[in-house]
Amino acid sequence: MRIDELRASLHEEANDLSGADPVGPQARAAAVAERVRAGRARRHTARVAAIVAASVVAVAGFVLGPTLVPGPAELVGPEEPMVQAPPRLAGFPMPTRLTVANAEYGYLRSEQVDQSREILRVALASSNHRQVLAWATSFGSLGRALVSVDGVVVDRRRAGSFEYGVRLAPGRTHLVVVHVTDPVPGRQMGLAIYGPTTF
């Protein structure tokens, strides 16, 4: 089959299918060009619409994002320090830590009374670890400060100072007594207990 025969055959087929007048080659080429142009226009419009939509979403996210997403939680520190310094004992500032016999002890608790009571008694529960006592009598106190543990006087010093160093045996309950020989009403006496910082 030659080209002329092929053209004739296609022309006949086109006439049989559409029942309309045959379309010339130039009209067909123009129709194809129009379809190609329309397809390009649709694709171009779709690309532009996608870019516009992505831009709108990006701007909306940038503008509204901070209001929709909660910010980081405000860091609020504790109102009190994490480790409070021990209170004053009979007017003397107590150290947070004491070193006795090459071991370090940290503040646990304290008791304080007016000297008009004459005696300060503190019962200590049994502890698995050694504890240390510290005591104080207000500056200007008269006489001596006596410290006894389980009925035995373990320290006898001039009143009016902060002292420490008496170690308690572990594994036992103890009764500790602080007594001022010449009490002065309005002045304080106190006892502090320190425990090991490492176990």
Residue pairs with C-beta under 8 A, 6 or more apart in sequence:
1 9
11 22
14 22
14 23
15 22
23 31
83 96
85 93
85 94
85 96
86 93
86 94
86 95
86 96
86 107
86 110
86 192
87 94
87 110
88 94
89 110
89 112
89 134
89 135
89 136
89 162
89 188
89 190
89 191
89 192
90 112
90 136
90 137
90 138
90 162
90 187
90 188
90 189
90 190
91 136
91 138
91 139
91 188
92 136
92 139
92 161
92 162
94 107
94 110
94 134
94 136
94 162
94 192
95 107
96 106
96 107
97 104
97 105
97 106
97 107
97 194
97 197
98 104
98 105
98 132
98 134
98 164
98 194
99 105
100 132
100 164
100 165
100 167
101 167
103 130
103 196
104 196
104 197
104 198
105 131
105 132
105 194
105 195
105 196
105 197
106 194
106 195
106 196
106 197
107 192
107 194
108 131
108 192
108 193
108 194
108 195
109 192
109 193
110 190
110 191
110 192
110 193
111 120
111 122
111 190
111 191
111 192
112 120
112 188
112 189
112 190
112 191
113 120
113 188
113 189
113 190
114 185
114 186
114 187
114 188
115 137
115 138
115 141
115 180
115 183
115 184
115 185
115 186
115 187
115 188
115 189
116 183
116 185
116 186
117 183
118 179
118 180
118 183
119 177
119 178
119 179
120 177
120 178
120 179
120 189
120 190
120 191
121 175
121 176
121 177
122 175
122 176
122 177
122 191
122 193
123 173
123 174
123 175
123 176
124 131
124 168
124 173
124 174
124 175
124 176
124 193
125 173
126 170
126 171
126 172
126 173
127 168
127 170
127 171
127 195
128 170
128 171
129 170
129 195
129 196
129 199
130 167
130 168
130 169
130 170
130 196
131 167
131 168
131 170
131 193
131 194
131 195
131 196
132 164
132 165
132 166
132 167
132 168
132 193
132 194
132 195
133 147
133 149
133 164
133 165
133 166
133 167
133 168
133 176
133 191
133 192
133 193
133 194
134 162
134 163
134 164
134 165
134 191
134 192
134 193
134 194
135 145
135 147
135 155
135 162
135 163
135 164
135 178
135 189
135 190
135 191
135 192
136 161
136 162
136 163
136 188
136 189
136 190
136 192
137 145
137 159
137 160
137 161
137 178
137 180
137 187
137 188
137 189
137 190
138 160
138 184
138 187
138 188
138 189
139 160
139 161
140 160
140 184
140 187
141 159
141 160
141 180
141 182
141 184
141 187
141 189
142 159
142 160
142 180
142 181
142 182
142 184
143 159
143 180
143 181
143 182
143 183
144 156
144 157
144 158
144 159
144 180
144 181
145 155
145 156
145 157
145 158
145 159
145 161
145 163
145 178
145 179
145 180
145 181
145 189
146 153
146 155
146 156
146 177
146 178
146 179
146 180
146 181
147 153
147 154
147 155
147 156
147 166
147 176
147 177
147 178
147 191
148 154
148 176
148 177
148 179
149 166
149 168
149 174
149 175
149 176
150 174
150 175
151 175
154 166
155 163
155 165
155 166
157 163
159 180
159 181
159 182
164 192
164 194
168 174
168 176
176 191
178 189
178 190
178 191
180 189
